């Protein structure tokens, strides 16, 4: 079931056309890669733009038939991934029955490293970026594993997290962000995260840090524009005095890491819940996610990765008993 607006019928049809055989192989310089399935799938609506609380779709692509070719997990390097994509794309174009060009051919990448987890990276359109995307995703997972190991050394636990409204700490603020939020009647909520000192600003990919990942969760689950965390303060007009006041209110005056979100109270609380859950998975390693590609080859969180039953926990409806 699809409830995000990208398919007006409420679900996306996929038809299995063929299964791979012993002869379903594409040769690469690093060995053969088996082709697993050939499916016919209907196209979803195209997202024109996405804002914090709204998405705008074009319907002229909806229902166009797509041919989907999936490989077995035989690809072991960024270079081999690019080679396979080029070979399969050429094979499809030689049939004369598929369209060519940006937007008509896309790759979904499943990337994992030893000790990490499978990430589905959706809609890669530019082949020249494909190798970089795989390489940067591997780098992200390795950095997350390093953070997990450091948290283990610190014996960090989410049971020590504290959530509190710290709007009063900004009663005389010079921060335009805080002033704007307060003038709208919004709240400034804080989540103390002991054990994460110096890790919220830890780089995962170029221009992306652990704090950036948490901001993705605040955007997706609560419709907020982002977060502010202690590793980057004082900044944004927030003074050292205000940082100390926040720690008095939320961290027992200890030099503990913390995260701020600004917004309507129910959205701020929802964002902190999502961030809390994401930090809990940081203690274990790398959560499996569906991610979208950024222009520089890095990726951003999009939604949870569906399980083996193809259920999407953020949109699927639970079964309704009929008596």
Buried (B, 14 or more C-beta within 10 A) or exposed (E): EBEBBBBEEEEEEEEEEEEBEEEBBBEBEBEEBBBBBBBEBBBBBBEEEEEBEEEEBEEEBBBEEBBBBBBBEBBEBBBBBBBBBBBBBEEBEEEEEBEEEEEEBBBEBBBBBEEBBEBBBBEBBBEEBBBBBBBBBBBBBBBBBEBBEBBEEEEBEBEEBBBBBBBEBBEEBEBEBBEEBBEEEBBBBBBBBBBBBEBBBBEBBEEBBBBBBBBBBBBBBBBBBBBBBBBBBBEEBBBEEBBBBBBEBBBEEEEBBBBBBBBBBEBBBBBBBBBBEBBBBBBEBBBBBBBBBBEBBBBBBBBBBBEEEEEBEEBBEEEEEEE
